[in-house]
């Protein structure tokens, strides 16, 4: 099977299964690292390359025409965030996001979905007002695999 076809199969069947529900996760660095490692193991296996062959990840990604899974996770999280922000104020999903959580105790605060989204917005230099215009929001948040 040609490697480009394997890339298409990966993009349409395998990656969506791996990323199922990831737009709602409070993603930590260790989650991103595990997803990246799993993705690269699958791509290397499909290409017939081992780590002992010392082929760079970028070369393998380029041959499959596949964007990093972490970028796709950010993209899907931003798409979901924009979708929720464009809803009415009395929508159940939007109300549920506004529910205050408990007071925090000692130590580092736990990672939440809101902190993850805030970090993504800061990295992409976006603000909440951009979410109202769907086309420009989509254009600005589509980082991986632009067509």
N, C-alpha and C positions, 0 to 999 in steps of 0.2 A: 504494500500500500504506500503511495507517495506520502512524503512527510508533511506536505501542505494539507492533504486530506486528513491526516492524523491530527493536525492542528485544528482543523474545523470540527472534527469529532470531539476533541477535547473542549473547545470553546462552547459547543452546543449541548454536550451531554455531561461531561465530567465536572467542569468548573461550576455550572449552576447547582449541581448536587452538593459540591463542597461548600458553596457559599449560601446555601439555603438558610434564610433567616438572618444572615449576617448584618443586614441593615438595622437590626434591633439589638445587636450585641453591644455590650460595653467592652470594646476591644482593648486588650492590653498588649504590650510589646511581645510577650511570650505567645499570645494567640497569633499575632502577625507572623512571628518567626516559625511557628508550627505549620501555618498555612503555606508559607513560602517554601519550607523544607519539603512538605508533602507534594506541593506542585512540582518542584524541581525533580523529586524522585520519580514522579510519574512521567514527566517529559523526558528525562534521561532514559528511563526504561523503554519508552515508546521509540526513542531514537536509537536504541541499542548501544548507548554510551554508558560507561561506568565512571565513577569518580577517579579511578586509577588512570583513565585516559587523559585526565587533566584538561577537559574542555570547559571553557568559561560558560557561566550561566547565560550571559548576554548572547553568546553565539547560539546556544540551544534555543533560547527564546526567539531569536531572529529567524532561525530556520523554520520554526513552527508558526511564526508571525503571531505570537501570544504576548500580551501585556502582563506585567506582574500582578499577581492575585491581590496583593495589598492595595494597589491602585484601584482595582475593580471593586474592592470592598468599600473604599472611601467613596467611590463614584456611586455605588448603590445606596450607601448611607445618606449621601447628599441628595440623591433623587428622592428618597423616602422623606427626608426632612423637608424638602421643598413641597412635596405633595401634602404633608400634614400642615405646613404653614399656610398653604393656599386655601385650606378648608375654612368653613364658618367658625365663628368664635364659640357657638353652642354645640359644636360637633363633639361626639363622645371621645374620640381619639385625642382631640386637642385638649379637652377637659382633663382627660386622664394624665396627660403630660404635665399639667399644671398642678397636680396633687403634690403638696409638699411632703418630702420624706422626713424620716425621723432625725432628731438632733444627733450629731455625730459625737462619738466618744473620743478617747485618746488615740493618738497615732495618726498615720496617714489616712486621709479620707478615701473611701473605696472609689474605684473607677465607676462612673455612671455613664449612661448613654448621653446625657446632656454635656458632660465634660468632654467626651469623645467628639461630639459634634462641634462643640466650641473650639476644640483644638483643630479640627478639620477646617472650620470656617476661618480661623486665624491663619493657618498655613496657606489657604487659598486666597486670602485677603478679600473675603466676601462679607456682606452684612445681611441682616434679616430682610431688609427692604427689597433686595434683589429677588427673593423667592416669589414675589407677586407676579413678575413677568416670567411666565413659564419658558418661553423660548430663550431668553437671555440667560436664565438660570441654568437651563440644560446645556447651553453652549459653554458657560463658564465652569460647570462642574464636570463636564465630560473630558476627563484627562487621559484615560486609557483607551486604546483602540479607536481614535477619532477617525471618522469616515469622511 
